[in-house]
């Protein structure tokens, strides 16, 4: 019995060349696919960078516009604050209620019987330290004259003087009211006559 030896196949040089060409072609296809992908990614990134730059430019413009608007509003607020502060009465004399109150009486045909200090409240405001002083004022005169007196006192003290609790007694020809005066004096001491 003879054993047959398997035959060895010989690979032809053409087969090797084809195999080698297929491998090279596969490598080239993979490299080309990677190159195409990188090119597409670079284009996408380039587009996104352009969009981001445009957005950044718009954001910077919006920020600058907001800063300009806020600066303008701040300047207007400072101007208004300065005007308001300049209108405040001088320190220590928020409104000379005693002198003005008594001197206004004869002009309005009333007799000022009494101007009495009731107290003060100190406040810390955006305009600085302020005081609200309270007084009661008692008058003798006709009701129309009392009303004219109160209106005139409010006009002279505007915007730092307010009246409330007005009591008018027609039978006694008397009236009284409470007044509050806003000033910049933080000591709480009344302005004396």
GITALIN-V774614 format. One record per residue. RES is the residue in one letter. PHI is phi in whole degrees, -180 to 180 (NA if undefined). Layout:
# GITALIN-V774614
res:RES phi:PHI
res:RES phi:PHI
This chain:
# GITALIN-V774614
res:X phi:NA
res:X phi:-110
res:X phi:-86
res:X phi:-98
res:X phi:-82
res:X phi:-65
res:X phi:-86
res:X phi:-85
res:X phi:-91
res:X phi:-97
res:X phi:-89
res:X phi:-79
res:X phi:-66
res:X phi:-66
res:X phi:-65
res:X phi:-62
res:X phi:-65
res:X phi:-64
res:X phi:-59
res:X phi:-61
res:X phi:-64
res:X phi:-64
res:X phi:-64
res:X phi:-62
res:X phi:-63
res:X phi:-64
res:X phi:-64
res:X phi:-64
res:X phi:-64
res:X phi:-64
res:X phi:-65
res:X phi:-67
res:X phi:-63
res:X phi:-64
res:X phi:-65
res:X phi:-63
res:X phi:-63
res:X phi:-64
res:X phi:-65
res:X phi:-64
res:X phi:-64
res:X phi:-63
res:X phi:-64
res:X phi:-61
res:X phi:-63
res:X phi:-61
res:X phi:-63
res:X phi:-65
res:X phi:-63
res:X phi:-61
res:X phi:-63
res:X phi:-63
res:X phi:-64
res:X phi:-62
res:X phi:-63
res:X phi:-63
res:X phi:-61
res:X phi:-64
res:X phi:-64
res:X phi:-65
res:X phi:-65
res:X phi:-64
res:X phi:-64
res:X phi:-65
res:X phi:-62
res:X phi:-63
res:X phi:-62
res:X phi:-63
res:X phi:-63
res:X phi:-65
res:X phi:-64
res:X phi:-65
res:X phi:-64
res:X phi:-65
res:X phi:-63
res:X phi:-65
res:X phi:-65
res:X phi:-64
res:X phi:-63
res:X phi:-63
res:X phi:-63
res:X phi:-62
res:X phi:-65
res:X phi:-65
res:X phi:-64
res:X phi:-70
res:X phi:-84
res:X phi:-64
res:X phi:-65
res:X phi:-65
res:X phi:-57
res:X phi:87
res:X phi:-134
res:X phi:-56
res:X phi:-162
res:X phi:-75
res:X phi:-65
res:X phi:-62
res:X phi:-63
res:X phi:-68
res:X phi:-63
res:X phi:-71
res:X phi:-73
res:X phi:-76
res:X phi:-55
res:X phi:-60
res:X phi:-66
res:X phi:-105
res:X phi:63
res:X phi:-128
res:X phi:-107
res:X phi:-84
res:X phi:-75
res:X phi:-161
res:X phi:-123
res:X phi:-118
res:X phi:-73
res:X phi:-105
res:X phi:150
res:X phi:-142
res:X phi:-128
res:X phi:-90
res:X phi:-128
res:X phi:-106
res:X phi:-123
res:X phi:-64
res:X phi:-88
res:X phi:113
res:X phi:-73
res:X phi:-130
res:X phi:-129
res:X phi:-110
res:X phi:-101
res:X phi:-114
res:X phi:-137
res:X phi:-116
res:X phi:-125
res:X phi:-114
res:X phi:-126
res:X phi:-124
res:X phi:165
res:X phi:-69
res:X phi:-61
res:X phi:-62
res:X phi:-67
res:X phi:-62
res:X phi:-65
res:X phi:-62
res:X phi:-60
res:X phi:-63
res:X phi:-63
res:X phi:-65
res:X phi:-63
res:X phi:-64
res:X phi:-62
res:X phi:-68
res:X phi:-94
res:X phi:-61
res:X phi:-99
res:X phi:-103
res:X phi:-130
res:X phi:-137
res:X phi:-115
res:X phi:-157
res:X phi:51
res:X phi:-80
res:X phi:-116
res:X phi:-115
res:X phi:-121
res:X phi:-68
res:X phi:-67
res:X phi:-92
res:X phi:51
res:X phi:-136
res:X phi:-148
res:X phi:-146
res:X phi:-156
res:X phi:-106
res:X phi:-132
res:X phi:-120
res:X phi:-127
res:X phi:-96
res:X phi:-146
res:X phi:-104
res:X phi:-81
res:X phi:-96
res:X phi:-78
res:X phi:80
res:X phi:-82
res:X phi:-73
res:X phi:-86
res:X phi:-87
res:X phi:-69
